[in-house]
Amino acid sequence: MPSFKTGAVVRGETKPVFNGLAFATQDEAAKYGRDLAGRWMLVERIVVEESTDSVNYQWIDGVGLRDVTATAAVN
């Protein structure tokens, strides 16, 4: 099952950079990207790409990020 990663294109660069976060849906990744762009000063554009990485984060509206790997380890 694919996951979705958020990349940020920052001023002076042409390619996005990605962190280790992978979301279950494209919508979650996009919402995280909008939040990230609102906190970073040099972001010119956010991209969301499909990935083969395992889902490790969830975006919860009104709350923010949740590490699903930590939750799975506790349960």
MDAnalysis code that builds the backbone (N, CA, C; Angstrom):
import MDAnalysis as mda
import numpy as np

u = mda.Universe.empty(225, n_residues=75, atom_resindex=np.repeat(np.arange(75), 3), trajectory=True)
u.add_TopologyAttr("name", ["N", "CA", "C"] * 75)
u.add_TopologyAttr("resid", np.arange(1, 76))
u.add_TopologyAttr("resname", ["MET", "PRO", "SER", "PHE", "LYS", "THR", "GLY", "ALA", "VAL", "VAL", "ARG", "GLY", "GLU", "THR", "LYS", "PRO", "VAL", "PHE", "ASN", "GLY", "LEU", "ALA", "PHE", "ALA", "THR", "GLN", "ASP", "GLU", "ALA", "ALA", "LYS", "TYR", "GLY", "ARG", "ASP", "LEU", "ALA", "GLY", "ARG", "TRP", "MET", "LEU", "VAL", "GLU", "ARG", "ILE", "VAL", "VAL", "GLU", "GLU", "SER", "THR", "ASP", "SER", "VAL", "ASN", "TYR", "GLN", "TRP", "ILE", "ASP", "GLY", "VAL", "GLY", "LEU", "ARG", "ASP", "VAL", "THR", "ALA", "THR", "ALA", "ALA", "VAL", "ASN"])
u.atoms.positions = np.array([
    [0.855, -1.184, 0.000],
    [0.000, 0.000, 0.000],
    [0.898, 1.243, 0.000],
    [0.659, 2.164, -0.886],
    [1.524, 3.346, -0.969],
    [1.290, 4.312, 0.188],
    [2.280, 5.128, 0.417],
    [2.149, 6.231, 1.366],
    [2.404, 7.518, 0.591],
    [2.327, 8.638, 1.277],
    [2.523, 9.935, 0.624],
    [3.467, 10.777, 1.466],
    [4.437, 11.402, 0.778],
    [5.444, 12.224, 1.446],
    [5.313, 13.663, 0.984],
    [5.659, 14.571, 1.878],
    [5.599, 16.003, 1.601],
    [7.005, 16.528, 1.374],
    [7.178, 17.244, 0.275],
    [8.464, 17.869, -0.013],
    [8.310, 19.376, -0.076],
    [9.364, 20.065, 0.314],
    [9.356, 21.531, 0.279],
    [10.430, 22.013, -0.693],
    [10.029, 22.895, -1.595],
    [10.983, 23.567, -2.476],
    [11.257, 24.915, -1.830],
    [12.502, 25.123, -1.437],
    [12.856, 26.362, -0.756],
    [13.521, 27.335, -1.726],
    [13.495, 28.586, -1.351],
    [14.049, 29.653, -2.185],
    [15.475, 29.302, -2.622],
    [15.722, 29.445, -3.918],
    [17.042, 29.194, -4.475],
    [17.258, 27.762, -4.936],
    [16.304, 26.884, -4.686],
    [16.417, 25.482, -5.096],
    [15.362, 25.154, -6.146],
    [15.591, 24.095, -6.906],
    [14.630, 23.688, -7.929],
    [13.956, 22.359, -7.599],
    [14.552, 21.595, -6.684],
    [14.007, 20.282, -6.330],
    [13.535, 20.287, -4.882],
    [12.474, 19.525, -4.596],
    [11.989, 19.462, -3.217],
    [12.911, 18.634, -2.337],
    [12.911, 18.953, -1.055],
    [13.585, 18.144, -0.043],
    [12.502, 17.509, 0.830],
    [12.762, 16.285, 1.241],
    [11.786, 15.515, 2.000],
    [12.360, 15.156, 3.363],
    [11.489, 15.008, 4.344],
    [11.912, 14.486, 5.634],
    [11.452, 13.032, 5.723],
    [11.499, 12.442, 6.875],
    [11.160, 11.032, 7.019],
    [9.699, 10.742, 7.269],
    [8.824, 11.751, 7.165],
    [7.412, 11.543, 7.456],
    [6.681, 10.967, 6.243],
    [5.874, 9.934, 6.484],
    [5.061, 9.312, 5.430],
    [3.637, 9.157, 5.955],
    [2.674, 9.615, 5.150],
    [1.265, 9.639, 5.551],
    [0.458, 8.622, 4.755],
    [-0.680, 8.206, 5.309],
    [-1.535, 7.213, 4.660],
    [-2.277, 7.782, 3.458],
    [-2.568, 9.087, 3.490],
    [-3.342, 9.671, 2.395],
    [-2.648, 10.910, 1.832],
    [-2.974, 11.200, 0.591],
    [-2.450, 12.396, -0.059],
    [-2.961, 13.647, 0.653],
    [-4.197, 13.600, 1.117],
    [-4.794, 14.738, 1.826],
    [-4.038, 15.056, 3.116],
    [-3.691, 14.022, 3.892],
    [-2.927, 14.245, 5.123],
    [-1.577, 14.885, 4.819],
    [-0.891, 14.380, 3.804],
    [0.421, 14.916, 3.432],
    [0.305, 16.375, 2.986],
    [-0.759, 16.697, 2.248],
    [-0.962, 18.074, 1.793],
    [-1.247, 19.009, 2.966],
    [-2.045, 18.554, 3.918],
    [-2.345, 19.382, 5.098],
    [-1.087, 19.621, 5.917],
    [-0.277, 18.591, 6.082],
    [0.991, 18.770, 6.772],
    [1.866, 19.775, 6.015],
    [1.883, 19.687, 4.697],
    [2.672, 20.608, 3.885],
    [2.234, 22.053, 4.049],
    [0.931, 22.277, 4.093],
    [0.432, 23.647, 4.303],
    [0.845, 24.169, 5.677],
    [0.782, 23.288, 6.671],
    [1.207, 23.683, 8.012],
    [2.708, 23.994, 8.021],
    [3.491, 23.156, 7.406],
    [4.937, 23.357, 7.333],
    [5.282, 24.668, 6.633],
    [4.631, 24.929, 5.514],
    [4.895, 26.159, 4.758],
    [4.543, 27.401, 5.570],
    [3.576, 27.281, 6.463],
    [3.198, 28.405, 7.305],
    [4.209, 28.695, 8.409],
    [5.060, 27.717, 8.716],
    [6.062, 27.882, 9.774],
    [7.458, 28.174, 9.230],
    [7.731, 27.764, 8.017],
    [9.050, 27.980, 7.420],
    [9.024, 29.229, 6.562],
    [10.062, 30.014, 6.630],
    [10.094, 31.293, 5.930],
    [10.451, 31.188, 4.448],
    [11.252, 30.225, 4.054],
    [11.785, 30.194, 2.690],
    [11.078, 29.219, 1.751],
    [9.968, 28.630, 2.178],
    [9.254, 27.674, 1.329],
    [8.556, 28.414, 0.192],
    [8.862, 28.011, -1.031],
    [8.196, 28.593, -2.199],
    [7.057, 27.722, -2.693],
    [7.195, 26.401, -2.450],
    [6.187, 25.484, -2.971],
    [6.271, 24.173, -2.214],
    [5.113, 23.538, -2.047],
    [5.015, 22.224, -1.407],
    [4.570, 21.215, -2.464],
    [5.175, 20.036, -2.443],
    [4.769, 18.960, -3.340],
    [4.439, 17.726, -2.507],
    [3.530, 16.922, -3.004],
    [3.191, 15.651, -2.365],
    [3.437, 14.559, -3.394],
    [4.222, 13.569, -2.995],
    [4.549, 12.464, -3.903],
    [4.214, 11.134, -3.250],
    [3.828, 10.181, -4.090],
    [3.574, 8.829, -3.615],
    [4.909, 8.181, -3.262],
    [4.893, 7.321, -2.249],
    [6.116, 6.698, -1.762],
    [5.863, 5.228, -1.421],
    [6.929, 4.470, -1.375],
    [6.824, 3.072, -0.935],
    [7.178, 2.932, 0.548],
    [7.514, 4.043, 1.203],
    [7.830, 4.017, 2.638],
    [6.593, 3.620, 3.452],
    [6.832, 2.993, 4.579],
    [5.732, 2.646, 5.482],
    [5.164, 3.912, 6.120],
    [3.858, 3.922, 6.324],
    [3.213, 5.056, 6.991],
    [3.750, 5.134, 8.415],
    [4.208, 6.340, 8.805],
    [4.728, 6.498, 10.157],
    [4.147, 7.712, 10.889],
    [3.363, 8.515, 10.190],
    [2.722, 9.672, 10.828],
    [1.298, 9.831, 10.317],
    [0.492, 10.478, 11.141],
    [-0.897, 10.786, 10.802],
    [-1.105, 12.271, 11.062],
    [-1.857, 12.924, 10.176],
    [-2.218, 14.324, 10.391],
    [-3.634, 14.345, 10.944],
    [-3.824, 14.991, 12.084],
    [-5.138, 15.095, 12.706],
    [-5.527, 16.563, 12.727],
    [-6.625, 16.911, 12.049],
    [-7.068, 18.308, 12.003],
    [-7.264, 18.852, 13.407],
    [-6.756, 20.051, 13.636],
    [-6.896, 20.702, 14.924],
    [-5.895, 20.235, 15.971],
    [-5.149, 19.185, 15.664],
    [-4.178, 18.643, 16.611],
    [-2.770, 18.718, 16.031],
    [-2.620, 18.238, 14.808],
    [-1.312, 18.224, 14.159],
    [-0.809, 16.820, 13.939],
    [0.479, 16.627, 14.138],
    [1.117, 15.350, 13.852],
    [0.943, 14.339, 14.971],
    [0.864, 13.081, 14.570],
    [0.828, 11.973, 15.530],
    [1.714, 10.871, 14.977],
    [2.679, 10.437, 15.762],
    [3.607, 9.359, 15.383],
    [2.878, 8.024, 15.544],
    [2.538, 7.377, 14.456],
    [1.784, 6.131, 14.551],
    [2.694, 4.941, 14.875],
    [3.994, 5.084, 14.690],
    [4.893, 3.994, 15.042],
    [5.017, 3.853, 16.556],
    [5.019, 4.963, 17.275],
    [5.084, 4.924, 18.738],
    [3.800, 4.334, 19.303],
    [2.667, 4.690, 18.713],
    [1.365, 4.179, 19.169],
    [1.293, 2.672, 18.950],
    [1.766, 2.220, 17.791],
    [1.716, 0.783, 17.479],
    [2.600, -0.013, 18.445],
    [3.711, 0.565, 18.849],
    [4.612, -0.127, 19.760],
    [4.016, -0.286, 21.155],
    [3.156, 0.660, 21.543],
    [2.552, 0.627, 22.878],
    [1.387, -0.350, 22.911],
    [0.648, -0.473, 21.834],
    [-0.545, -1.320, 21.815],
    [-0.222, -2.772, 21.729],
])
